[in-house]
Amino acid sequence: MSHQRTRLDIDVDYLQLCLSNLLEIPSPTGYTDEIVRYVCTELDSLGIAYELTRRGAIRARLPGQQTAGARAIVSHVDTLGAQVKALKANGRLELVPIGTWSARFAEGARVTIFTEKGAYRGTILPLKASGHTFGDAIDELPIGWDHVEIRVDARADSSDQLETLGIEIGDIVAIDPQPEFTDAGYIVSRHLDNKAGVAVMLAAVRALADAPPPPVDVYWLFTIAEEVGHGAAAILLPEVASMVAVDNGTSAPGQNSSEFGVTLSMADMSGPFDYHLTRKLAKLCHDNDIRMRKDVFRYYRSDSASAIEAGADVRTALVTFGVDASHGYERIHMHALRSLSELLTAYSLSAVSIPRDQREIGDLSGFTHQPTAAADASAPAPSERAKTSS
């Protein structure tokens, strides 16, 4: 197996600064304008040209030596959140979630309610919140969005007073991330899915800005509605032949994801990822001394799924940073973010493996193969190289 090191060094301080700044900007799906502006400002500072869709999805382009057979790397700026479902007679707010997440993690969260008259602060509480009032009944309340409400930090004892404040059904509710960056390199916060992926991409772009041009154009895509299933459905160009989604892995019992190194997803709910692109990424980890492991996700969709379902004929893969307690109060380690950013630089600069992909359609000439021969049981064990620290 050939050994070609194409990864670049990553400015970890810049990566952490981007993540910290991104976490400070509320961006539940449907309320992403300000975080889009932040990402565009960063791209401007890096000298990377971009264009916006009507609603704010970003398509930035790092020019390569040729345009055909371009690559795309994608993450999403939107996060989980909630909306006002009803104004309650007791002056509290009924909620519905934005995205799929448990009300178990909503209880106790500090929030911002965005209204036409301005923003209000509040707290998500269970319907029976006071032990002094309800005793043991506070532990018997079921878990679910029907069993929580927002206490608004404003004088509101009735639905009429809520209306006077300007709070309306459908108002967006952003959940405070409450980030903590530890000296040991751990990052604990809500919304690491997928603001950490956005920071990883920006750090990779920063490293590539002064590097020689990649073999083909590389598009850096930032979508705005992945948490509700839209993802990269309407942002790809016809010349894009392969797309790598950047998102969180699931570090949990029964999974193989890790908070260290890269976790390469082999499949999610939409099915297996592209055979050739996935194995290319694994080889890049091997050749560049990037720690890597593989996993399969059962209850998971990414930006790539929506693109495929929309009819895009592109090879797709999913590279992740392992997250503990995903869609809850999440934890990652900077080692995984740095490793993943390194992999994105190595992928961007790597040689084209399938020249035929430059054409949208063609004959059998140059079409790929997959192995069918029986395995050699006497072959030596695979190299442990890909398990070494990055």
C-alpha positions as CSV (number, residue, x, y, z in Angstrom):
1,M,0.0,0.0,0.0
2,S,1.4,3.4,-1.0
3,H,2.1,6.0,1.7
4,Q,1.4,9.6,0.7
5,R,1.0,12.2,3.5
6,T,-1.3,15.0,2.3
7,R,-2.7,16.2,5.6
8,L,-1.9,19.7,6.8
9,D,-1.3,21.1,10.3
10,I,-4.4,22.6,11.9
11,D,-4.5,25.8,14.0
12,V,-6.3,24.3,17.0
13,D,-6.6,27.7,18.7
14,Y,-8.5,29.0,15.7
15,L,-10.7,25.9,15.6
16,Q,-11.6,26.4,19.3
17,L,-12.2,30.1,18.8
18,C,-14.6,29.4,15.9
19,L,-16.5,26.8,17.9
20,S,-16.8,29.2,20.9
21,N,-18.1,32.0,18.7
22,L,-20.5,29.6,16.8
23,L,-22.0,28.4,20.1
24,E,-22.7,31.9,21.2
25,I,-25.0,32.5,18.2
26,P,-28.5,30.9,18.5
27,S,-29.4,29.0,15.4
28,P,-32.3,26.5,15.8
29,T,-33.6,25.4,12.4
30,G,-35.6,28.3,10.9
31,Y,-33.6,30.9,12.7
32,T,-30.2,30.7,11.1
33,D,-29.6,34.1,9.4
34,E,-27.1,35.4,12.0
35,I,-24.9,32.3,12.1
36,V,-24.9,32.3,8.3
37,R,-23.6,35.8,8.5
38,Y,-20.8,34.7,10.9
39,V,-19.7,31.9,8.6
40,C,-19.6,34.2,5.6
41,T,-17.5,36.7,7.5
42,E,-15.0,34.0,8.3
43,L,-14.9,32.9,4.7
44,D,-14.3,36.5,3.7
45,S,-11.4,36.7,6.1
46,L,-9.9,33.5,4.7
47,G,-10.2,34.8,1.1
48,I,-12.6,32.0,0.0
49,A,-15.4,33.0,-2.4
50,Y,-18.9,31.9,-1.7
51,E,-22.5,32.3,-2.7
52,L,-25.8,32.1,-0.8
53,T,-29.1,30.4,-1.6
54,R,-32.3,32.4,-1.0
55,R,-32.7,31.1,2.5
56,G,-29.0,31.2,3.4
57,A,-27.3,27.9,2.6
58,I,-23.6,28.6,1.8
59,R,-21.6,27.2,-1.1
60,A,-18.0,28.2,-0.9
61,R,-15.4,27.2,-3.5
62,L,-11.7,26.4,-3.1
63,P,-10.5,26.4,-6.8
64,G,-8.7,23.3,-7.9
65,Q,-6.6,22.4,-11.0
66,Q,-9.8,21.4,-12.8
67,T,-13.6,21.8,-12.3
68,A,-15.0,18.5,-13.5
69,G,-15.3,15.8,-10.9
70,A,-15.4,18.3,-8.0
71,R,-15.6,17.4,-4.4
72,A,-17.9,18.7,-1.7
73,I,-17.6,18.8,2.1
74,V,-20.8,19.6,4.0
75,S,-21.9,20.4,7.5
76,H,-25.0,22.2,9.0
77,V,-25.2,25.4,11.0
78,D,-28.7,24.7,12.4
79,T,-29.3,23.1,15.7
80,L,-32.2,21.6,17.8
81,G,-34.6,24.0,19.4
82,A,-38.3,24.5,20.0
83,Q,-41.4,26.6,19.0
84,V,-44.2,28.0,21.0
85,K,-47.2,25.7,20.6
86,A,-49.7,27.5,22.8
87,L,-50.1,30.4,25.3
88,K,-51.3,28.8,28.5
89,A,-53.8,30.2,30.9
90,N,-51.2,30.1,33.7
91,G,-48.9,32.5,31.8
92,R,-46.5,29.7,30.7
93,L,-45.7,28.5,27.2
94,E,-46.5,25.1,25.7
95,L,-43.7,23.8,23.3
96,V,-43.1,21.5,20.4
97,P,-39.5,20.5,19.5
98,I,-37.5,21.6,16.5
99,G,-35.7,18.5,15.4
100,T,-35.7,15.2,17.2
101,W,-34.7,15.4,20.9
102,S,-35.9,14.3,24.2
103,A,-37.8,16.6,26.6
104,R,-35.7,14.9,29.3
105,F,-32.8,17.1,28.2
106,A,-35.1,20.1,27.9
107,E,-36.0,20.2,31.6
108,G,-34.1,22.9,33.3
109,A,-32.7,24.5,30.2
110,R,-32.4,28.3,30.0
111,V,-33.8,29.6,26.7
112,T,-34.5,32.7,24.6
113,I,-37.9,33.2,23.0
114,F,-37.6,35.4,19.9
115,T,-40.7,37.5,19.2
116,E,-41.6,40.4,16.9
117,K,-41.3,42.8,19.9
118,G,-37.9,41.4,21.0
119,A,-36.3,38.5,22.9
120,Y,-37.4,37.2,26.3
121,R,-35.5,34.8,28.5
122,G,-37.0,31.9,30.2
123,T,-36.6,28.3,31.6
124,I,-38.1,25.0,30.5
125,L,-39.7,23.4,33.6
126,P,-41.7,20.2,34.2
127,L,-45.3,20.8,34.9
128,K,-44.7,19.8,38.5
129,A,-41.5,21.5,39.3
130,S,-41.6,22.2,43.0
131,G,-40.9,19.4,45.5
132,H,-42.3,21.6,48.2
133,T,-45.6,21.7,46.4
134,F,-45.9,18.3,44.8
135,G,-43.7,16.1,47.0
136,D,-42.8,12.7,45.4
137,A,-45.2,13.5,42.5
138,I,-42.4,15.5,40.8
139,D,-40.6,12.1,40.2
140,E,-43.7,10.5,38.8
141,L,-44.4,12.9,36.0
142,P,-44.0,11.3,32.6
143,I,-41.2,12.5,30.2
144,G,-42.4,14.2,27.1
145,W,-43.0,17.6,25.5
146,D,-46.6,17.5,26.8
147,H,-45.2,17.6,30.3
148,V,-42.9,20.6,30.1
149,E,-43.6,24.4,29.8
150,I,-41.6,27.6,29.6
151,R,-41.6,30.0,32.5
152,V,-41.0,33.4,30.9
153,D,-38.8,35.9,32.8
154,A,-41.4,38.6,32.5
155,R,-44.7,39.4,34.3
156,A,-47.1,37.0,32.7
157,D,-49.8,35.2,34.8
158,S,-52.2,34.6,31.9
159,S,-52.4,34.1,28.2
160,D,-53.6,37.7,27.8
161,Q,-50.5,39.0,29.5
162,L,-48.3,36.8,27.2
163,E,-50.1,38.3,24.2
164,T,-49.4,41.8,25.6
165,L,-45.7,40.9,25.8
166,G,-45.9,40.1,22.1
167,I,-45.4,36.4,22.4
168,E,-47.2,34.4,19.7
169,I,-47.7,30.8,18.7
170,G,-44.9,29.7,16.4
171,D,-42.2,31.9,18.0
172,I,-38.8,30.3,17.9
173,V,-37.1,29.2,21.1
174,A,-33.3,28.8,21.3
175,I,-31.8,26.5,23.9
176,D,-28.7,27.9,25.8
177,P,-25.6,25.8,24.9
178,Q,-23.9,26.3,28.3
179,P,-20.4,25.4,26.8
180,E,-17.4,24.5,28.9
181,F,-13.9,24.0,27.5
182,T,-11.8,22.0,29.9
183,D,-8.0,22.1,30.3
184,A,-8.0,18.4,29.5
185,G,-9.3,19.1,26.0
186,Y,-12.9,18.1,26.5
187,I,-15.7,20.3,25.3
188,V,-19.1,20.0,27.0
189,S,-22.1,21.8,25.5
190,R,-25.4,21.5,23.8
191,H,-25.4,22.0,20.0
192,L,-21.9,20.5,19.3
193,D,-24.0,18.8,16.6
194,N,-23.1,20.4,14.4
195,K,-21.4,23.6,15.3
196,A,-18.3,21.5,16.0
197,G,-18.5,20.3,12.4
198,V,-18.7,23.8,11.1
199,A,-15.6,24.8,13.1
200,V,-13.8,21.7,11.8
201,M,-14.5,22.8,8.2
202,L,-13.4,26.4,8.8
203,A,-10.2,25.2,10.4
204,A,-9.5,23.0,7.4
205,V,-10.2,25.8,4.9
206,R,-7.8,28.0,6.9
207,A,-5.1,25.4,6.5
208,L,-5.8,24.9,2.8
209,A,-5.9,28.7,2.0
210,D,-2.1,28.9,1.6
211,A,-1.6,25.4,0.2
212,P,-1.1,24.5,-3.4
213,P,-4.4,24.1,-5.4
214,P,-6.1,20.7,-4.9
215,P,-6.5,18.4,-7.9
216,V,-10.2,19.4,-8.4
217,D,-12.4,22.1,-7.1
218,V,-13.5,21.6,-3.5
219,Y,-16.9,23.0,-2.4
220,W,-17.5,23.8,1.3
221,L,-21.2,23.6,1.9
222,F,-23.0,24.9,5.0
223,T,-26.7,23.9,5.2
224,I,-29.4,25.4,7.3
225,A,-32.1,22.7,7.9
226,E,-30.4,19.3,8.5
227,E,-32.1,18.8,11.8
228,V,-35.5,18.6,10.2
229,G,-34.3,16.4,7.3
230,H,-33.7,18.9,4.4
231,G,-29.9,19.0,4.6
232,A,-28.0,19.3,1.3
233,A,-31.0,18.6,-0.9
234,A,-30.8,21.8,-3.0
235,I,-27.2,23.0,-2.9
236,L,-25.1,20.7,-5.0
237,L,-23.8,21.6,-8.5
238,P,-23.8,19.0,-11.4
239,E,-20.0,19.0,-11.4
240,V,-19.8,17.6,-7.9
241,A,-18.9,13.9,-8.0
242,S,-18.4,13.1,-4.4
243,M,-19.6,14.6,-1.1
244,V,-18.3,14.1,2.4
245,A,-20.6,15.0,5.3
246,V,-19.1,16.1,8.6
247,D,-21.2,15.5,11.6
248,N,-21.2,13.8,15.0
249,G,-20.6,10.1,15.8
250,T,-22.4,8.4,18.6
251,S,-20.1,7.4,21.4
252,A,-22.5,5.1,23.4
253,P,-22.8,1.5,24.5
254,G,-23.2,-0.7,21.4
255,Q,-21.4,1.8,19.2
256,N,-17.8,1.9,18.0
257,S,-17.5,5.8,17.8
258,S,-14.8,7.5,19.9
259,E,-14.2,10.9,21.3
260,F,-10.6,10.6,20.0
261,G,-9.6,10.5,16.3
262,V,-11.9,10.1,13.4
263,T,-15.0,7.9,13.4
264,L,-15.9,6.8,9.8
265,S,-19.5,5.9,9.4
266,M,-20.1,2.9,7.1
267,A,-23.9,3.3,7.0
268,D,-26.8,5.1,8.6
269,M,-30.6,4.9,8.2
270,S,-30.3,5.8,4.5
271,G,-28.1,2.7,3.9
272,P,-24.4,2.0,3.2
273,F,-22.2,5.0,2.2
274,D,-20.3,4.8,-1.0
275,Y,-17.9,1.8,-1.1
276,H,-15.1,3.5,-2.9
277,L,-15.2,7.0,-1.2
278,T,-15.5,5.5,2.3
279,R,-12.5,3.2,1.7
280,K,-10.5,6.1,0.3
281,L,-11.1,8.1,3.5
282,A,-10.0,5.1,5.5
283,K,-6.8,4.8,3.5
284,L,-6.1,8.5,3.9
285,C,-6.3,8.0,7.7
286,H,-3.9,5.1,7.4
287,D,-1.5,7.0,5.2
288,N,-1.5,10.1,7.3
289,D,-1.3,8.6,10.7
290,I,-4.8,9.7,11.7
291,R,-6.4,7.6,14.4
292,M,-9.6,6.1,12.9
293,R,-12.3,3.6,13.7
294,K,-15.5,2.6,11.9
295,D,-19.1,2.5,13.0
296,V,-22.7,1.9,11.8
297,F,-25.5,4.3,12.9
298,R,-29.0,2.9,13.1
299,Y,-31.0,6.0,14.2
300,Y,-29.2,8.7,12.2
301,R,-29.5,10.8,9.0
302,S,-27.0,13.3,7.7
303,D,-26.8,16.0,5.0
304,S,-25.9,13.4,2.4
305,A,-29.2,11.5,2.8
306,S,-31.3,14.4,1.7
307,A,-29.1,15.0,-1.3
308,I,-29.3,11.4,-2.5
309,E,-33.1,11.3,-1.9
310,A,-33.4,14.5,-3.9
311,G,-31.8,12.7,-6.9
312,A,-28.2,13.8,-6.7
313,D,-25.9,11.1,-8.3
314,V,-22.9,11.7,-6.1
315,R,-20.7,9.4,-4.0
316,T,-21.3,10.1,-0.3
317,A,-19.5,9.4,2.9
318,L,-19.9,10.5,6.5
319,V,-16.9,11.4,8.7
320,T,-17.6,12.2,12.4
321,F,-16.2,13.2,15.7
322,G,-17.5,11.0,18.5
323,V,-20.1,12.7,20.7
324,D,-21.2,11.4,24.0
325,A,-24.9,12.0,24.7
326,S,-25.7,13.2,21.2
327,H,-28.8,15.5,21.0
328,G,-28.5,16.0,24.8
329,Y,-25.8,17.7,26.8
330,E,-23.0,16.6,24.6
331,R,-19.3,16.0,25.1
332,I,-16.4,15.8,22.6
333,H,-12.6,16.1,22.7
334,M,-10.5,18.5,20.8
335,H,-8.4,15.5,19.6
336,A,-11.3,14.3,17.5
337,L,-12.0,17.7,16.0
338,R,-8.3,18.2,15.1
339,S,-8.1,14.8,13.6
340,L,-11.2,15.3,11.5
341,S,-10.0,18.6,10.2
342,E,-6.7,17.0,9.3
343,L,-8.5,14.4,7.3
344,L,-10.5,17.0,5.4
345,T,-7.2,18.6,4.3
346,A,-5.8,15.3,3.3
347,Y,-8.9,14.4,1.3
348,S,-9.0,17.8,-0.4
349,L,-5.4,17.5,-1.6
350,S,-5.5,13.8,-2.4
351,A,-5.2,12.5,-6.0
352,V,-8.3,11.7,-8.0
353,S,-9.0,8.0,-7.6
354,I,-11.8,7.5,-10.2
355,P,-11.2,9.7,-13.3
356,R,-14.4,8.5,-14.9
357,D,-16.4,10.4,-12.2
358,Q,-15.5,13.6,-14.1
359,R,-18.4,12.7,-16.4
360,E,-22.0,12.5,-15.2
361,I,-22.7,9.6,-17.4
362,G,-20.7,7.3,-19.7
363,D,-20.1,3.8,-20.9
364,L,-18.4,0.9,-19.0
365,S,-14.9,2.2,-19.7
366,G,-13.2,3.2,-16.4
367,F,-16.1,1.9,-14.3
368,T,-15.0,0.7,-10.8
369,H,-14.6,-2.9,-9.5
370,Q,-15.3,-4.4,-6.1
371,P,-13.5,-7.4,-4.8
372,T,-15.1,-10.8,-5.3
373,A,-12.3,-13.3,-4.8
374,A,-12.0,-15.4,-1.7
375,A,-10.0,-13.9,1.1
376,D,-6.5,-15.3,1.8
377,A,-6.7,-16.7,5.3
378,S,-2.9,-16.9,5.5
379,A,-2.5,-13.1,4.9
380,P,-0.9,-11.1,7.8
381,A,-3.1,-9.0,10.1
382,P,-3.9,-5.5,8.9
383,S,-1.5,-2.8,10.0
384,E,-2.2,-1.1,13.2
385,R,-1.0,2.2,11.7
386,A,-4.4,3.8,11.5
387,K,-4.8,3.4,15.2
388,T,-1.9,5.5,16.1
389,S,-2.3,9.0,17.5
390,S,-2.7,11.9,15.0
